[in-house]
Amino acid sequence: MLVCMRTTLNLADGLMAAVKAKASDEGRTATSIVEEALRAYLTAGRTASPVEPLPSWGSPDGRVLVDLEDEDAVWAALDEPA
């Protein structure tokens, strides 16, 4: 029996659009494209390429309101009432 885990990934809109386009072109599902890419990455044993740090957003006086690298802080900010 095949057991699969459902999960949620937060991907950039452009990246997901590219995945869906490739899947459509190849007559495959987006899931199969992502799974294949993850398997290839994990078996290659290479490290992630360096990425630019995420920006921090703050108030006009320079005080940082949410550090986008702190996932818990982002979710807490999103859960706050407007």
Backbone as CSV, one residue per row, in Angstrom:
resi,resn,N_x,N_y,N_z,CA_x,CA_y,CA_z,C_x,C_y,C_z
1,MET,0.844,-1.175,0.000,0.000,0.000,0.000,0.895,1.246,0.000
2,LEU,0.557,2.203,-0.833,1.300,3.450,-0.937,0.785,4.420,0.111
3,VAL,1.684,4.934,0.929,1.307,5.898,1.955,1.921,7.241,1.590
4,CYS,1.102,8.272,1.530,1.567,9.616,1.195,1.225,10.559,2.327
5,MET,2.053,11.564,2.523,1.810,12.573,3.534,1.396,13.860,2.847
6,ARG,0.271,14.402,3.269,-0.130,15.714,2.761,0.607,16.767,3.575
7,THR,1.066,17.789,2.876,1.759,18.874,3.557,1.522,20.165,2.795
8,THR,1.812,21.264,3.432,1.677,22.578,2.811,3.063,23.175,2.662
9,LEU,3.348,23.678,1.479,4.606,24.370,1.222,4.291,25.807,0.843
10,ASN,5.060,26.737,1.348,4.922,28.142,0.965,5.965,28.419,-0.117
11,LEU,5.491,28.506,-1.358,6.376,28.730,-2.493,6.049,30.067,-3.143
12,ALA,7.062,30.676,-3.712,6.851,31.931,-4.436,5.875,31.693,-5.581
13,ASP,5.020,32.672,-5.845,4.021,32.543,-6.900,4.650,32.191,-8.247
14,GLY,5.746,32.842,-8.580,6.405,32.586,-9.858,6.940,31.168,-9.960
15,LEU,7.461,30.656,-8.855,7.980,29.295,-8.841,6.847,28.296,-9.049
16,MET,5.747,28.493,-8.357,4.619,27.571,-8.498,4.020,27.657,-9.897
17,ALA,3.992,28.851,-10.474,3.493,29.002,-11.844,4.376,28.223,-12.814
18,ALA,5.689,28.271,-12.604,6.614,27.534,-13.470,6.425,26.028,-13.311
19,VAL,6.198,25.576,-12.089,5.955,24.150,-11.836,4.686,23.706,-12.563
20,LYS,3.612,24.493,-12.424,2.342,24.142,-13.072,2.465,24.147,-14.589
21,ALA,3.208,25.101,-15.136,3.400,25.169,-16.583,4.167,23.947,-17.079
22,LYS,5.230,23.584,-16.375,6.014,22.402,-16.760,5.161,21.147,-16.668
23,ALA,4.380,21.036,-15.595,3.512,19.867,-15.434,2.506,19.789,-16.577
24,SER,1.933,20.907,-16.947,0.959,20.940,-18.035,1.607,20.550,-19.360
25,ASP,2.800,21.100,-19.620,3.519,20.794,-20.862,3.845,19.308,-20.979
26,GLU,4.124,18.675,-19.824,4.536,17.273,-19.830,3.385,16.312,-19.530
27,GLY,2.165,16.847,-19.326,1.037,15.987,-19.022,1.178,15.291,-17.681
28,ARG,1.738,16.006,-16.720,1.981,15.447,-15.387,1.294,16.319,-14.347
29,THR,1.391,15.901,-13.103,0.859,16.724,-12.014,1.969,17.591,-11.446
30,ALA,1.564,18.693,-10.828,2.536,19.558,-10.155,3.230,18.780,-9.039
31,THR,2.472,17.922,-8.355,3.049,17.112,-7.281,4.195,16.255,-7.804
32,SER,4.016,15.636,-8.973,5.074,14.772,-9.502,6.324,15.570,-9.869
33,ILE,6.132,16.792,-10.339,7.283,17.645,-10.672,8.054,18.007,-9.404
34,VAL,7.328,18.447,-8.373,7.981,18.831,-7.112,8.660,17.619,-6.486
35,GLU,7.982,16.473,-6.491,8.557,15.261,-5.903,9.840,14.862,-6.634
36,GLU,9.807,14.897,-7.954,10.998,14.549,-8.739,12.152,15.502,-8.435
37,ALA,11.846,16.792,-8.344,12.884,17.787,-8.068,13.488,17.582,-6.677
38,LEU,12.633,17.300,-5.693,13.136,17.063,-4.339,13.991,15.802,-4.274
39,ARG,13.535,14.753,-4.934,14.327,13.511,-4.948,15.688,13.741,-5.605
40,ALA,15.709,14.455,-6.719,16.969,14.739,-7.414,17.894,15.565,-6.528
41,TYR,17.341,16.547,-5.852,18.149,17.403,-4.979,18.730,16.595,-3.814
42,LEU,17.891,15.775,-3.200,18.334,15.013,-2.031,19.347,13.935,-2.394
43,THR,19.222,13.336,-3.562,20.174,12.295,-3.950,21.473,12.873,-4.489
44,ALA,21.445,14.114,-4.940,22.661,14.738,-5.470,23.638,15.082,-4.351
45,GLY,23.127,15.261,-3.140,23.990,15.551,-2.005,24.654,16.914,-2.059
46,ARG,24.098,17.799,-2.832,24.687,19.132,-2.916,24.014,20.067,-1.917
47,THR,24.661,21.163,-1.651,24.102,22.125,-0.720,23.281,23.159,-1.478
48,ALA,22.394,23.808,-0.772,21.549,24.840,-1.383,22.415,26.013,-1.826
49,SER,22.040,26.624,-2.931,22.764,27.808,-3.380,22.410,28.969,-2.461
50,PRO,23.359,29.853,-2.219,23.065,30.973,-1.326,21.983,31.872,-1.909
51,VAL,21.114,32.343,-1.066,20.046,33.241,-1.493,20.172,34.549,-0.726
52,GLU,19.625,35.580,-1.304,19.651,36.871,-0.634,18.775,36.809,0.606
53,PRO,19.169,37.482,1.682,18.338,37.469,2.882,17.004,38.155,2.631
54,LEU,15.985,37.686,3.319,14.673,38.304,3.202,14.695,39.699,3.819
55,PRO,13.930,40.630,3.257,13.901,41.970,3.842,13.111,41.973,5.143
56,SER,13.411,42.920,5.990,12.628,43.139,7.201,11.800,44.388,6.977
57,TRP,10.554,44.328,7.364,9.662,45.464,7.204,9.511,46.133,8.550
58,GLY,9.390,47.439,8.551,9.285,48.144,9.814,8.529,49.439,9.683
59,SER,8.567,50.171,10.735,7.888,51.461,10.772,8.798,52.532,10.182
60,PRO,8.246,53.699,9.871,9.064,54.762,9.281,10.253,55.185,10.147
61,ASP,10.150,54.973,11.468,11.264,55.359,12.334,12.380,54.315,12.351
62,GLY,12.248,53.264,11.529,13.302,52.269,11.425,13.124,51.068,12.327
63,ARG,12.093,51.063,13.150,11.857,49.937,14.058,11.317,48.767,13.245
64,VAL,11.936,47.603,13.371,11.493,46.419,12.642,10.230,45.882,13.299
65,LEU,9.181,45.719,12.504,7.924,45.197,13.029,7.851,43.680,12.920
66,VAL,8.339,43.130,11.821,8.324,41.685,11.626,9.622,41.274,10.938
67,ASP,10.341,40.358,11.551,11.530,39.778,10.936,11.054,38.608,10.089
68,LEU,11.129,38.747,8.755,10.591,37.730,7.868,11.352,36.412,7.920
69,GLU,12.523,36.394,8.545,13.261,35.144,8.707,12.777,34.369,9.930
70,ASP,11.962,34.998,10.774,11.420,34.353,11.974,9.993,33.916,11.682
71,GLU,9.839,32.642,11.307,8.534,32.131,10.866,7.468,32.301,11.945
72,ASP,7.821,32.047,13.206,6.842,32.198,14.287,6.364,33.637,14.414
73,ALA,7.279,34.595,14.238,6.906,36.007,14.322,5.986,36.395,13.169
74,VAL,6.251,35.858,11.986,5.402,36.152,10.830,4.001,35.627,11.076
75,TRP,3.893,34.357,11.514,2.560,33.784,11.769,1.849,34.536,12.883
76,ALA,2.573,34.945,13.911,1.957,35.704,15.000,1.422,37.032,14.476
77,ALA,2.181,37.682,13.608,1.734,38.963,13.035,0.509,38.761,12.155
78,LEU,0.465,37.677,11.417,-0.688,37.407,10.563,-1.929,37.085,11.375
79,ASP,-1.739,36.523,12.556,-2.880,36.156,13.402,-3.431,37.333,14.202
80,GLU,-2.661,38.438,14.273,-3.117,39.594,15.028,-4.322,40.247,14.341
81,PRO,-5.288,40.731,15.127,-6.408,41.452,14.514,-5.921,42.732,13.846
82,ALA,-6.600,43.130,12.787,-6.181,44.310,12.019,-6.326,45.581,12.821
